[in-house]
Amino acid sequence: MLKSLELDAIDWKILGELQADGSLTNVELARRVGLTPPPCLRRVHALREAGFIRGYRAMLDAPQLGYSVVCFAFVHLASQAEGDLAAFAERIRLWPSIRECWTLSGDIDFLLKCVTKDLPSLQVLVGDLTATPNVRNVRTALALGKLKDEGLVPVPGLPR
């Protein structure tokens, strides 16, 4: 199993290229990182087995598919007891309109990235979220536009 300190420059290039475009063929990936296809594929398999690559997914065009409203919800719970946090987290996992959920330190317990078809749907979502057991309050911020959408990891040697 690889450790982060054992990643060399080629491993980082592979990770950066795949984070930018997970649909690359092995032949194209190998060309971009300066390897022949067989050793490139071995490295990709090793990176996956070591847990550096968790999976692949398609990036869908939400507005084209009818989801034009993106909202961030800041949720403060009445109780932060372990059981209450777990119950809220489980409820969020089952909610299709909530696409990301982050736990936070400070005054806010959770940051949710939500998507809906329109503003009335958003109003229903926020109402349901506010009515969820143990929710003290919910503040929302409507996204007006996206300026940057990069993978979570800044890869050394690639533009930031």
Secondary structure, DSSP 4 states (H G I P E B T S, - for coil): ---GGG--HHHHHHHHHHHH-TT--HHHHHHHHT--HHHHHHHHHHHHHTTS---------TTTTT--EEEEEEEEES---HHHHHHHHHHHHT-TTEEEEEE-SSS-SEEEEEEESSHHHHHHHHHHHHTSTTEEEEEEEE----S----SS--TTS--
